[in-house]
Amino acid sequence: MDTSPAYANDLGADRSLVAVTARNNRSKGDKDPTDWMPPAEYVGCTYLADWVATKLRWNLAGDPAERQTLTRIAEGCDNTVLEVVPAP
C-alpha cells in the first residue's frame, strides 16, 4: 500500500506539521537529524521526539547513521515525551 500521499498531507497528528520560517525550511530541505538540527538548541529534544514519532506513525525506516544520531542526541533528552498517533 502506497502511503506517500497520506504521509505528505498528514494533518492527523500535531507533531506532523510544525510551522517554521522559510529560511529554516530551505536550510533543512529533506535532511534527517544526522545532517540538520534546528538552530535553536533548546528545541532539539522536541524536534527529535517529533521526528521519531512521525517515523513510527508511518512505519518509516531509518539508516544506521540516522539511528546512531538519534540515539546520541536522545541521551541528553531527560524529560521528553514520545507520543505516537497511529496513521489512519
C-alpha positions as a Markdown table, in Angstrom:
| # | Residue | x | y | z |
|---|---|---|---|---|
| 1 | Met | 0.0 | 0.0 | 0.0 |
| 2 | Asp | 1.4 | 3.4 | -1.0 |
| 3 | Thr | 1.0 | 5.8 | 1.9 |
| 4 | Ser | 3.0 | 8.6 | 0.3 |
| 5 | Pro | 0.0 | 10.9 | -0.5 |
| 6 | Ala | -1.4 | 10.4 | 3.0 |
| 7 | Tyr | 2.0 | 10.9 | 4.6 |
| 8 | Ala | 2.8 | 14.0 | 2.5 |
| 9 | Asn | -0.5 | 15.6 | 3.6 |
| 10 | Asp | -0.6 | 14.4 | 7.1 |
| 11 | Leu | -2.7 | 16.6 | 9.3 |
| 12 | Gly | -3.8 | 13.9 | 11.7 |
| 13 | Ala | -1.0 | 14.3 | 14.3 |
| 14 | Asp | 0.1 | 17.5 | 16.0 |
| 15 | Arg | 3.7 | 16.6 | 15.5 |
| 16 | Ser | 3.5 | 16.1 | 11.8 |
| 17 | Leu | 3.4 | 19.7 | 10.7 |
| 18 | Val | 5.3 | 22.4 | 12.6 |
| 19 | Ala | 5.4 | 26.0 | 11.2 |
| 20 | Val | 8.9 | 27.3 | 10.7 |
| 21 | Thr | 10.4 | 30.2 | 8.9 |
| 22 | Ala | 11.1 | 29.9 | 5.2 |
| 23 | Arg | 14.8 | 30.2 | 5.9 |
| 24 | Asn | 14.7 | 27.3 | 8.3 |
| 25 | Asn | 12.6 | 25.2 | 5.8 |
| 26 | Arg | 15.1 | 25.9 | 3.0 |
| 27 | Ser | 18.0 | 25.1 | 5.3 |
| 28 | Lys | 16.6 | 21.8 | 6.4 |
| 29 | Gly | 15.3 | 20.6 | 3.0 |
| 30 | Asp | 15.0 | 16.8 | 3.1 |
| 31 | Lys | 17.8 | 16.3 | 5.6 |
| 32 | Asp | 17.4 | 14.0 | 8.6 |
| 33 | Pro | 18.8 | 14.8 | 12.1 |
| 34 | Thr | 22.2 | 13.4 | 11.0 |
| 35 | Asp | 22.6 | 16.4 | 8.7 |
| 36 | Trp | 20.3 | 19.1 | 10.2 |
| 37 | Met | 19.0 | 20.1 | 13.6 |
| 38 | Pro | 17.1 | 23.2 | 14.5 |
| 39 | Pro | 19.4 | 26.2 | 15.1 |
| 40 | Ala | 17.8 | 26.9 | 18.5 |
| 41 | Glu | 19.3 | 24.2 | 20.7 |
| 42 | Tyr | 16.5 | 24.4 | 23.3 |
| 43 | Val | 14.1 | 22.8 | 20.8 |
| 44 | Gly | 16.4 | 19.9 | 19.8 |
| 45 | Cys | 14.8 | 17.3 | 22.0 |
| 46 | Thr | 11.3 | 18.3 | 20.9 |
| 47 | Tyr | 12.3 | 18.2 | 17.3 |
| 48 | Leu | 13.9 | 14.8 | 17.8 |
| 49 | Ala | 10.7 | 13.4 | 19.5 |
| 50 | Asp | 8.6 | 14.8 | 16.7 |
| 51 | Trp | 10.9 | 13.2 | 14.1 |
| 52 | Val | 10.8 | 9.8 | 15.8 |
| 53 | Ala | 7.0 | 9.9 | 16.4 |
| 54 | Thr | 6.4 | 10.7 | 12.7 |
| 55 | Lys | 8.8 | 7.8 | 11.7 |
| 56 | Leu | 6.9 | 5.4 | 14.0 |
| 57 | Arg | 3.5 | 6.8 | 12.9 |
| 58 | Trp | 4.2 | 5.9 | 9.3 |
| 59 | Asn | 6.4 | 2.9 | 9.9 |
| 60 | Leu | 9.3 | 4.6 | 8.1 |
| 61 | Ala | 12.8 | 3.1 | 8.1 |
| 62 | Gly | 16.0 | 4.8 | 9.3 |
| 63 | Asp | 19.5 | 4.2 | 8.1 |
| 64 | Pro | 22.3 | 3.3 | 10.6 |
| 65 | Ala | 23.7 | 6.8 | 10.7 |
| 66 | Glu | 20.3 | 8.3 | 11.4 |
| 67 | Arg | 19.7 | 5.8 | 14.2 |
| 68 | Gln | 23.1 | 6.5 | 15.7 |
| 69 | Thr | 22.5 | 10.2 | 15.7 |
| 70 | Leu | 19.0 | 9.9 | 17.2 |
| 71 | Thr | 20.4 | 7.7 | 20.0 |
| 72 | Arg | 23.3 | 10.1 | 20.7 |
| 73 | Ile | 21.1 | 13.2 | 20.9 |
| 74 | Ala | 18.3 | 11.4 | 22.8 |
| 75 | Glu | 20.8 | 10.6 | 25.6 |
| 76 | Gly | 20.6 | 14.3 | 26.6 |
| 77 | Cys | 16.8 | 14.5 | 26.5 |
| 78 | Asp | 15.7 | 13.6 | 30.0 |
| 79 | Asn | 12.1 | 14.7 | 30.1 |
| 80 | Thr | 11.0 | 14.5 | 26.5 |
| 81 | Val | 7.7 | 12.6 | 25.9 |
| 82 | Leu | 7.3 | 10.5 | 22.8 |
| 83 | Glu | 3.7 | 10.2 | 21.9 |
| 84 | Val | 2.8 | 8.2 | 18.7 |
| 85 | Val | -0.5 | 8.6 | 17.0 |
| 86 | Pro | -1.1 | 5.7 | 14.6 |
| 87 | Ala | -1.6 | 6.6 | 11.0 |
| 88 | Pro | -5.0 | 6.0 | 9.5 |
